[in-house]
């Protein structure tokens, strides 16, 4: 593959920049990276005019993918799991307070995460205790938020309640499979309830409409009328 060059096309008054790479492949492909860069891989003999035309035809898809990545969780900051660090739960910030005790425990006391471990200097024990706490509370909280939304949306007429799996996800807040299983990111439990409800409503809408066409957004608006406000806030969240 040859080194890339930067090109751009104009679409509806906006400039779409992309990195062009040449290769021995026979077809042209367009991809959007998590950092929202557009990468076009084209055959060595493809003309610039043809490449630009292909990009123009995919502008709507490119913008859709870029908006999707804008809503993904930002890189997780490096944690040292020491006294005074800030950690979040349901949109509120709490200070970490590490104490010694024979048994490991985690409690919310006022505006503090109080973590008790046998050895104050054992940061790994503090980290494990906190991650275990987050996982347990994420499962309970996300299941409850989904239950509430389903109760208020019986008109969806789902054949059965969707199967929910809560796990750590590197690039997504949530996803839905063709078989009807919903996956939600454990990190959601750190965000405001409005952001959580938006992600759940988004995935529930995908149970009926797998794409992001007009029907999907209309359905999402009925499920969660405030979705635009909370999608914008979701894009600003740090966890």
ChimeraX attribute file (.defattr): number of C-alpha atoms within 10 A of each C-alpha:
attribute: neighborCount
match mode: 1-to-1
recipient: residues
	/A:1	12
	/A:2	11
	/A:3	9
	/A:4	15
	/A:5	12
	/A:6	12
	/A:7	14
	/A:8	14
	/A:9	16
	/A:10	13
	/A:11	13
	/A:12	6
	/A:13	7
	/A:14	8
	/A:15	10
	/A:16	17
	/A:17	15
	/A:18	22
	/A:19	16
	/A:20	21
	/A:21	19
	/A:22	18
	/A:23	17
	/A:24	12
	/A:25	12
	/A:26	11
	/A:27	11
	/A:28	18
	/A:29	15
	/A:30	18
	/A:31	15
	/A:32	18
	/A:33	11
	/A:34	14
	/A:35	9
	/A:36	17
	/A:37	15
	/A:38	21
	/A:39	19
	/A:40	23
	/A:41	21
	/A:42	23
	/A:43	17
	/A:44	16
	/A:45	10
	/A:46	13
	/A:47	10
	/A:48	12
	/A:49	8
	/A:50	12
	/A:51	20
	/A:52	16
	/A:53	11
	/A:54	15
	/A:55	24
	/A:56	17
	/A:57	11
	/A:58	12
	/A:59	16
	/A:60	12
	/A:61	15
	/A:62	20
	/A:63	15
	/A:64	14
	/A:65	17
	/A:66	18
	/A:67	13
	/A:68	14
	/A:69	19
	/A:70	17
	/A:71	18
	/A:72	19
	/A:73	21
	/A:74	15
	/A:75	10
	/A:76	10
	/A:77	8
	/A:78	6
	/A:79	11
	/A:80	11
	/A:81	22
	/A:82	17
	/A:83	15
	/A:84	13
	/A:85	15
	/A:86	16
	/A:87	18
	/A:88	18
	/A:89	20
	/A:90	17
	/A:91	19
	/A:92	12
	/A:93	15
	/A:94	19
	/A:95	19
	/A:96	21
	/A:97	20
	/A:98	22
	/A:99	16
	/A:100	13
	/A:101	13
	/A:102	9
	/A:103	8
	/A:104	16
	/A:105	15
	/A:106	18
	/A:107	13
	/A:108	13
	/A:109	11
	/A:110	9
	/A:111	12
	/A:112	18
	/A:113	24
	/A:114	20
	/A:115	24
	/A:116	21
	/A:117	21
	/A:118	14
	/A:119	15
	/A:120	16
	/A:121	13
	/A:122	12
	/A:123	16
	/A:124	11
	/A:125	18
	/A:126	26
	/A:127	16
	/A:128	13
	/A:129	17
	/A:130	21
	/A:131	13
	/A:132	13
	/A:133	14
	/A:134	20
	/A:135	18
	/A:136	13
	/A:137	16
	/A:138	23
	/A:139	18
	/A:140	13
	/A:141	17
	/A:142	23
	/A:143	16
	/A:144	12
	/A:145	16
	/A:146	19
	/A:147	13
	/A:148	12
	/A:149	16
	/A:150	20
	/A:151	10
	/A:152	10
	/A:153	16
	/A:154	9
	/A:155	9
	/A:156	14
	/A:157	10
	/A:158	14
	/A:159	6
	/A:160	7
	/A:161	12
	/A:162	16
	/A:163	11
	/A:164	16
	/A:165	16
	/A:166	20
	/A:167	15
	/A:168	15
	/A:169	15
	/A:170	13
	/A:171	14
	/A:172	16
	/A:173	21
	/A:174	21
	/A:175	18
	/A:176	20
	/A:177	12
	/A:178	9
	/A:179	9
	/A:180	18
	/A:181	16
	/A:182	20
	/A:183	21
	/A:184	26
	/A:185	24
	/A:186	22
	/A:187	25
	/A:188	27
	/A:189	24
	/A:190	22
	/A:191	19
	/A:192	18
	/A:193	18
	/A:194	19
	/A:195	24
	/A:196	27
	/A:197	22
	/A:198	22
	/A:199	24
	/A:200	26
	/A:201	24
	/A:202	23
	/A:203	24
	/A:204	27
	/A:205	25
	/A:206	21
	/A:207	20
	/A:208	15
	/A:209	16
	/A:210	14
	/A:211	12
	/A:212	11
	/A:213	9
	/A:214	10
	/A:215	13
	/A:216	17
	/A:217	16
	/A:218	13
	/A:219	19
	/A:220	22
	/A:221	16
	/A:222	13
	/A:223	23
	/A:224	21
	/A:225	14
	/A:226	14
	/A:227	21
	/A:228	13
	/A:229	12
	/A:230	20
	/A:231	17
	/A:232	13
	/A:233	15
	/A:234	23
	/A:235	17
	/A:236	13
	/A:237	16
	/A:238	16
	/A:239	16
